[in-house]
Amino acid sequence: MVFYAFDIVAKDKKEFNKKKRLFYYYLKKYNIPPSYMGIKSLIFVDDIEKAHLLEDVFKRVSGIKVVKIFSNNVEFNEY
C-alpha cells in the first residue's frame, strides 16, 4: 500500500483554488475512484498501477508538495 500526503502550495487564494480544481479534475480524468481517497490531503492506493497514475496527476499540476509512504500494514480508526 502506498500513501501520498500532499500539500498544494500557492501564493494567494485564487491560485490555490485554480490548482485544487485542476488537481481534482485530473483525479477524475485518470479514473482514480473515490474509495482511494483518504483523509484530507492524504490519498492511499493499494494497486501499483493506480499509484503510477496518481504520480502522473501530481506531475501535471505544479506547486504540489508530495510525501510518498510505503506500508505493509495500516489500521484506520474513527473516534
The first five atom37 places (N, CA, C, CB, O) and aatype in JSON, in Angstrom:
{
  "aatype": [12, 19, 13, 18, 0, 13, 3, 9, 19, 0, 11, 3, 11, 11, 6, 13, 2, 11, 11, 11, 1, 10, 13, 18, 18, 18, 10, 11, 11, 18, 2, 9, 14, 14, 15, 18, 12, 7, 9, 11, 15, 10, 9, 13, 19, 3, 3, 9, 6, 11, 0, 8, 10, 10, 6, 3, 19, 13, 11, 1, 19, 15, 7, 9, 11, 19, 19, 11, 9, 13, 15, 2, 2, 19, 6, 13, 2, 6, 18],
  "atom_mask": [
    [1, 1, 1, 1, 1],
    [1, 1, 1, 1, 1],
    [1, 1, 1, 1, 1],
    [1, 1, 1, 1, 1],
    [1, 1, 1, 1, 1],
    [1, 1, 1, 1, 1],
    [1, 1, 1, 1, 1],
    [1, 1, 1, 1, 1],
    [1, 1, 1, 1, 1],
    [1, 1, 1, 1, 1],
    [1, 1, 1, 1, 1],
    [1, 1, 1, 1, 1],
    [1, 1, 1, 1, 1],
    [1, 1, 1, 1, 1],
    [1, 1, 1, 1, 1],
    [1, 1, 1, 1, 1],
    [1, 1, 1, 1, 1],
    [1, 1, 1, 1, 1],
    [1, 1, 1, 1, 1],
    [1, 1, 1, 1, 1],
    [1, 1, 1, 1, 1],
    [1, 1, 1, 1, 1],
    [1, 1, 1, 1, 1],
    [1, 1, 1, 1, 1],
    [1, 1, 1, 1, 1],
    [1, 1, 1, 1, 1],
    [1, 1, 1, 1, 1],
    [1, 1, 1, 1, 1],
    [1, 1, 1, 1, 1],
    [1, 1, 1, 1, 1],
    [1, 1, 1, 1, 1],
    [1, 1, 1, 1, 1],
    [1, 1, 1, 1, 1],
    [1, 1, 1, 1, 1],
    [1, 1, 1, 1, 1],
    [1, 1, 1, 1, 1],
    [1, 1, 1, 1, 1],
    [1, 1, 1, 0, 1],
    [1, 1, 1, 1, 1],
    [1, 1, 1, 1, 1],
    [1, 1, 1, 1, 1],
    [1, 1, 1, 1, 1],
    [1, 1, 1, 1, 1],
    [1, 1, 1, 1, 1],
    [1, 1, 1, 1, 1],
    [1, 1, 1, 1, 1],
    [1, 1, 1, 1, 1],
    [1, 1, 1, 1, 1],
    [1, 1, 1, 1, 1],
    [1, 1, 1, 1, 1],
    [1, 1, 1, 1, 1],
    [1, 1, 1, 1, 1],
    [1, 1, 1, 1, 1],
    [1, 1, 1, 1, 1],
    [1, 1, 1, 1, 1],
    [1, 1, 1, 1, 1],
    [1, 1, 1, 1, 1],
    [1, 1, 1, 1, 1],
    [1, 1, 1, 1, 1],
    [1, 1, 1, 1, 1],
    [1, 1, 1, 1, 1],
    [1, 1, 1, 1, 1],
    [1, 1, 1, 0, 1],
    [1, 1, 1, 1, 1],
    [1, 1, 1, 1, 1],
    [1, 1, 1, 1, 1],
    [1, 1, 1, 1, 1],
    [1, 1, 1, 1, 1],
    [1, 1, 1, 1, 1],
    [1, 1, 1, 1, 1],
    [1, 1, 1, 1, 1],
    [1, 1, 1, 1, 1],
    [1, 1, 1, 1, 1],
    [1, 1, 1, 1, 1],
    [1, 1, 1, 1, 1],
    [1, 1, 1, 1, 1],
    [1, 1, 1, 1, 1],
    [1, 1, 1, 1, 1],
    [1, 1, 1, 1, 1]
  ],
  "atom_positions": [
    [[0.85, -1.16, 0.0], [0.0, 0.0, 0.0], [0.9, 1.24, 0.0], [-0.97, -0.01, 1.22], [1.9, 1.29, 0.71]],
    [[0.53, 2.22, -0.8], [1.29, 3.45, -0.9], [0.4, 4.61, -0.46], [1.83, 3.67, -2.35], [-0.74, 4.73, -0.91]],
    [[0.93, 5.45, 0.4], [0.23, 6.65, 0.86], [0.9, 7.87, 0.26], [0.21, 6.73, 2.4], [2.13, 7.94, 0.18]],
    [[0.1, 8.81, -0.15], [0.61, 10.09, -0.65], [0.02, 11.2, 0.22], [0.25, 10.3, -2.16], [-1.18, 11.43, 0.19]],
    [[0.87, 11.87, 0.97], [0.46, 13.05, 1.73], [0.88, 14.23, 0.88], [1.11, 13.1, 3.18], [2.04, 14.32, 0.46]],
    [[-0.04, 15.15, 0.63], [0.29, 16.25, -0.27], [-0.21, 17.58, 0.27], [-0.31, 16.01, -1.65], [-1.1, 17.64, 1.11]],
    [[0.41, 18.64, -0.23], [0.04, 19.99, 0.15], [0.11, 20.85, -1.1], [0.96, 20.54, 1.27], [1.11, 20.84, -1.81]],
    [[-0.94, 21.59, -1.38], [-0.97, 22.49, -2.53], [-0.39, 23.82, -2.09], [-2.42, 22.66, -3.1], [-0.87, 24.45, -1.15]],
    [[0.67, 24.25, -2.79], [1.36, 25.48, -2.45], [1.0, 26.56, -3.46], [2.9, 25.26, -2.4], [1.14, 26.35, -4.67]],
    [[0.53, 27.71, -2.97], [0.16, 28.81, -3.85], [0.42, 30.14, -3.15], [-1.33, 28.7, -4.28], [0.47, 30.21, -1.92]],
    [[0.6, 31.18, -3.95], [0.9, 32.48, -3.37], [-0.35, 33.23, -2.89], [1.63, 33.33, -4.38], [-0.26, 34.1, -2.03]],
    [[-1.51, 32.88, -3.45], [-2.75, 33.51, -3.0], [-3.91, 32.53, -3.15], [-3.03, 34.81, -3.79], [-3.76, 31.43, -3.7]],
    [[-5.07, 32.94, -2.65], [-6.24, 32.06, -2.63], [-6.72, 31.7, -4.04], [-7.37, 32.71, -1.85], [-7.15, 30.57, -4.29]],
    [[-6.66, 32.66, -4.96], [-7.1, 32.42, -6.33], [-6.26, 31.33, -7.0], [-7.04, 33.72, -7.15], [-6.8, 30.43, -7.65]],
    [[-4.95, 31.42, -6.84], [-4.05, 30.41, -7.42], [-4.25, 29.06, -6.75], [-2.57, 30.85, -7.28], [-4.22, 28.02, -7.42]],
    [[-4.46, 29.06, -5.44], [-4.71, 27.82, -4.7], [-5.96, 27.11, -5.24], [-4.88, 28.11, -3.2], [-5.93, 25.91, -5.52]],
    [[-7.05, 27.87, -5.39], [-8.29, 27.27, -5.88], [-8.15, 26.74, -7.3], [-9.42, 28.3, -5.82], [-8.71, 25.7, -7.63]],
    [[-7.39, 27.45, -8.14], [-7.16, 27.0, -9.51], [-6.4, 25.68, -9.52], [-6.37, 28.07, -10.31], [-6.76, 24.76, -10.26]],
    [[-5.34, 25.57, -8.71], [-4.55, 24.34, -8.65], [-5.37, 23.19, -8.07], [-3.28, 24.55, -7.81], [-5.27, 22.05, -8.53]],
    [[-6.18, 23.5, -7.08], [-7.01, 22.47, -6.45], [-8.04, 21.92, -7.44], [-7.73, 23.04, -5.2], [-8.23, 20.71, -7.53]],
    [[-8.7, 22.81, -8.2], [-9.67, 22.36, -9.21], [-8.98, 21.51, -10.27], [-10.36, 23.57, -9.86], [-9.51, 20.48, -10.68]],
    [[-7.81, 21.96, -10.72], [-7.06, 21.22, -11.74], [-6.64, 19.84, -11.22], [-5.83, 22.01, -12.18], [-6.72, 18.85, -11.95]],
    [[-6.2, 19.79, -9.98], [-5.79, 18.53, -9.37], [-6.95, 17.53, -9.32], [-5.25, 18.78, -7.95], [-6.8, 16.38, -9.73]],
    [[-8.11, 17.97, -8.83], [-9.25, 17.06, -8.74], [-9.83, 16.74, -10.12], [-10.33, 17.66, -7.84], [-10.43, 15.67, -10.3]],
    [[-9.67, 17.64, -11.07], [-10.08, 17.34, -12.45], [-9.27, 16.17, -12.99], [-9.89, 18.59, -13.36], [-9.83, 15.24, -13.57]],
    [[-7.95, 16.2, -12.8], [-7.1, 15.11, -13.28], [-7.35, 13.81, -12.52], [-5.63, 15.5, -13.17], [-7.27, 12.73, -13.1]],
    [[-7.65, 13.89, -11.23], [-8.0, 12.67, -10.49], [-9.21, 12.0, -11.13], [-8.29, 13.0, -9.0], [-9.24, 10.78, -11.31]],
    [[-10.2, 12.8, -11.46], [-11.41, 12.24, -12.08], [-11.1, 11.72, -13.48], [-12.53, 13.3, -12.13], [-11.58, 10.66, -13.88]],
    [[-10.29, 12.48, -14.25], [-9.95, 12.08, -15.61], [-9.17, 10.77, -15.64], [-9.14, 13.18, -16.29], [-9.39, 9.94, -16.53]],
    [[-8.26, 10.57, -14.68], [-7.47, 9.35, -14.62], [-8.25, 8.2, -13.98], [-6.18, 9.59, -13.86], [-7.74, 7.1, -13.82]],
    [[-9.48, 8.48, -13.6], [-10.38, 7.47, -13.06], [-9.84, 6.83, -11.79], [-10.64, 6.4, -14.1], [-9.84, 5.6, -11.65]],
    [[-9.38, 7.65, -10.88], [-8.98, 7.16, -9.56], [-10.23, 7.22, -8.69], [-7.77, 8.01, -8.94], [-10.7, 8.3, -8.35]],
    [[-10.78, 6.05, -8.33], [-12.08, 6.02, -7.66], [-12.04, 6.65, -6.28], [-12.56, 4.59, -7.55], [-10.99, 6.7, -5.63]],
    [[-13.2, 7.14, -5.82], [-13.28, 7.78, -4.5], [-12.86, 6.87, -3.36], [-14.67, 8.25, -4.27], [-12.45, 7.37, -2.31]],
    [[-12.94, 5.57, -3.52], [-12.54, 4.66, -2.45], [-11.04, 4.75, -2.17], [-12.92, 3.23, -2.81], [-10.57, 4.29, -1.13]],
    [[-10.3, 5.35, -3.09], [-8.87, 5.51, -2.88], [-8.56, 6.81, -2.14], [-8.15, 5.48, -4.2], [-7.41, 7.07, -1.8]],
    [[-9.57, 7.62, -1.89], [-9.34, 8.87, -1.2], [-9.35, 8.6, 0.3], [-10.42, 9.92, -1.58], [-10.19, 7.85, 0.81]],
    [[-8.43, 9.2, 0.99], [-8.34, 9.02, 2.42], [-8.75, 10.28, 3.14], [0.0, 0.0, 0.0], [-9.72, 10.94, 2.77]],
    [[-8.03, 10.6, 4.15], [-8.25, 11.82, 4.91], [-7.84, 13.0, 4.03], [-7.44, 11.8, 6.25], [-7.11, 12.82, 3.06]],
    [[-8.32, 14.18, 4.36], [-7.96, 15.37, 3.58], [-6.45, 15.45, 3.4], [-8.49, 16.65, 4.27], [-5.7, 15.34, 4.37]],
    [[-6.01, 15.64, 2.19], [-4.6, 15.75, 1.81], [-3.84, 14.43, 1.98], [-3.92, 16.83, 2.64], [-2.62, 14.43, 2.11]],
    [[-4.56, 13.32, 1.99], [-3.93, 12.01, 2.07], [-4.68, 11.07, 1.14], [-3.92, 11.46, 3.54], [-5.9, 10.9, 1.26]],
    [[-3.96, 10.47, 0.22], [-4.57, 9.5, -0.69], [-3.8, 8.2, -0.54], [-4.54, 10.02, -2.2], [-2.57, 8.19, -0.52]],
    [[-4.52, 7.1, -0.41], [-3.86, 5.8, -0.32], [-4.28, 4.91, -1.48], [-4.17, 5.12, 1.03], [-5.44, 4.93, -1.91]],
    [[-3.33, 4.15, -1.97], [-3.56, 3.29, -3.12], [-2.96, 1.92, -2.82], [-2.94, 3.9, -4.43], [-1.83, 1.83, -2.33]],
    [[-3.7, 0.86, -3.11], [-3.16, -0.49, -2.89], [-2.77, -1.17, -4.19], [-4.18, -1.34, -2.16], [-2.3, -2.31, -4.18]],
    [[-2.96, -0.5, -5.3], [-2.63, -1.04, -6.62], [-1.49, -0.21, -7.22], [-3.88, -1.04, -7.55], [-1.6, 1.01, -7.29]],
    [[-0.42, -0.86, -7.65], [0.76, -0.15, -8.16], [0.44, 0.62, -9.44], [1.91, -1.14, -8.41], [1.02, 1.68, -9.69]],
    [[-0.49, 0.11, -10.26], [-0.87, 0.83, -11.48], [-1.57, 2.14, -11.13], [-1.8, -0.04, -12.37], [-1.32, 3.17, -11.77]],
    [[-2.44, 2.12, -10.14], [-3.1, 3.35, -9.69], [-2.09, 4.31, -9.09], [-4.21, 3.03, -8.67], [-2.24, 5.53, -9.22]],
    [[-1.06, 3.78, -8.45], [-0.02, 4.64, -7.88], [0.71, 5.38, -8.98], [0.97, 3.81, -7.05], [1.02, 6.57, -8.83]],
    [[1.0, 4.71, -10.08], [1.67, 5.37, -11.21], [0.77, 6.44, -11.83], [2.07, 4.34, -12.27], [1.24, 7.51, -12.21]],
    [[-0.52, 6.15, -11.94], [-1.45, 7.15, -12.46], [-1.53, 8.36, -11.54], [-2.85, 6.54, -12.64], [-1.57, 9.5, -12.0]],
    [[-1.54, 8.11, -10.24], [-1.6, 9.2, -9.27], [-0.35, 10.07, -9.35], [-1.77, 8.64, -7.85], [-0.43, 11.29, -9.22]],
    [[0.8, 9.45, -9.55], [2.03, 10.22, -9.69], [1.99, 11.09, -10.94], [3.25, 9.3, -9.74], [2.53, 12.19, -10.94]],
    [[1.35, 10.6, -12.01], [1.17, 11.42, -13.2], [0.31, 12.65, -12.9], [0.53, 10.59, -14.32], [0.57, 13.74, -13.41]],
    [[-0.71, 12.46, -12.08], [-1.56, 13.59, -11.68], [-0.74, 14.63, -10.94], [-2.75, 13.11, -10.81], [-0.85, 15.82, -11.21]],
    [[0.1, 14.19, -10.0], [0.93, 15.12, -9.25], [1.9, 15.87, -10.17], [1.71, 14.38, -8.16], [2.18, 17.05, -9.94]],
    [[2.4, 15.21, -11.19], [3.35, 15.84, -12.11], [2.66, 16.87, -13.01], [4.03, 14.78, -12.97], [3.3, 17.84, -13.42]],
    [[1.39, 16.68, -13.31], [0.67, 17.59, -14.2], [0.36, 18.93, -13.54], [-0.62, 16.94, -14.66], [0.29, 19.95, -14.22]],
    [[0.18, 18.94, -12.23], [-0.17, 20.17, -11.52], [1.07, 20.64, -10.76], [-1.38, 19.94, -10.54], [1.57, 19.95, -9.87]],
    [[1.55, 21.82, -11.12], [2.75, 22.34, -10.45], [2.38, 22.92, -9.08], [3.44, 23.41, -11.32], [1.24, 23.33, -8.85]],
    [[3.35, 22.95, -8.19], [3.13, 23.55, -6.88], [2.49, 22.63, -5.87], [0.0, 0.0, 0.0], [1.8, 23.09, -4.96]],
    [[2.7, 21.34, -6.0], [2.19, 20.39, -5.02], [3.37, 19.66, -4.39], [1.19, 19.37, -5.67], [4.18, 19.04, -5.08]],
    [[3.46, 19.75, -3.07], [4.49, 19.02, -2.34], [3.91, 17.66, -1.96], [4.98, 19.81, -1.07], [2.8, 17.58, -1.44]],
    [[4.68, 16.61, -2.22], [4.18, 15.25, -2.01], [5.17, 14.45, -1.17], [3.92, 14.54, -3.35], [6.38, 14.52, -1.39]],
    [[4.64, 13.69, -0.22], [5.42, 12.74, 0.55], [4.83, 11.37, 0.25], [5.4, 13.06, 2.1], [3.63, 11.14, 0.41]],
    [[5.69, 10.44, -0.19], [5.25, 9.09, -0.52], [5.65, 8.16, 0.63], [5.87, 8.6, -1.89], [6.81, 8.15, 1.04]],
    [[4.69, 7.39, 1.13], [4.91, 6.5, 2.27], [4.51, 5.08, 1.87], [4.11, 6.97, 3.52], [3.4, 4.87, 1.38]],
    [[5.4, 4.14, 2.07], [5.11, 2.73, 1.78], [4.79, 2.02, 3.09], [6.31, 2.05, 1.05], [5.43, 2.26, 4.11]],
    [[3.79, 1.13, 3.04], [3.39, 0.42, 4.25], [2.86, -0.96, 3.9], [2.33, 1.23, 5.02], [2.3, -1.18, 2.83]],
    [[3.05, -1.9, 4.82], [2.5, -3.24, 4.67], [1.23, -3.43, 5.48], [3.53, -4.27, 5.08], [0.35, -4.2, 5.1]],
    [[1.15, -2.72, 6.59], [0.01, -2.89, 7.48], [-0.46, -1.51, 7.95], [0.37, -3.8, 8.69], [0.33, -0.71, 8.44]],
    [[-1.76, -1.25, 7.79], [-2.32, 0.03, 8.19], [-3.64, -0.22, 8.89], [-2.5, 0.96, 6.98], [-4.42, -1.08, 8.48]],
    [[-3.89, 0.52, 9.94], [-5.15, 0.41, 10.66], [-5.78, 1.79, 10.75], [-4.94, -0.18, 12.07], [-5.15, 2.73, 11.23]],
    [[-7.02, 1.92, 10.29], [-7.76, 3.17, 10.34], [-8.81, 3.09, 11.43], [-8.4, 3.5, 8.99], [-9.57, 2.13, 11.5]],
    [[-8.84, 4.1, 12.27], [-9.85, 4.18, 13.31], [-10.54, 5.52, 13.24], [-9.22, 3.96, 14.7], [-9.93, 6.53, 12.88]],
    [[-11.81, 5.53, 13.57], [-12.56, 6.78, 13.64], [-13.13, 6.9, 15.03], [-13.7, 6.84, 12.55], [-13.85, 6.01, 15.49]],
    [[-12.83, 7.98, 15.69], [-13.29, 8.18, 17.08], [-14.26, 9.31, 17.17], [-12.11, 8.45, 18.01], [-14.75, 9.62, 18.26]]
  ]
}
